[in-house]
Amino acid sequence: MTKADLIESVYLATGFSKKESASIVELVFDLMKETLESGEKIKIAGFGNFVVKDKASRRGRNPQTGNEIEISSRRILTFKPSQVLKTSINEN
């Protein structure tokens, strides 16, 4: 499913115009992005949790040369589905 598919689904389900539907989808994505950028987690009941985690820097190895390299620290986004979503997916 793409963003365009989401916009089309909102358009069909709500009766809003396509432009209004696009604005709604964009607004939701922007709110989610801002929340995650600030380090907060997003918990959607019946769907799951989005959490930003910090990964420490570590030593790695270049697979082509075998040389050790430093992998810098970074933030990663994780998603953990709720039990309701897991059950729903496994029933079909």
Secondary structure as UniProt FT lines:
FT   HELIX           3..14
FT   HELIX           18..37
FT   TURN            38..39
FT   STRAND          42..44
FT   TURN            45..47
FT   STRAND          48..55
FT   STRAND          58..61
FT   TURN            63..65
FT   STRAND          68..71
FT   STRAND          74..81
FT   HELIX           83..91
//
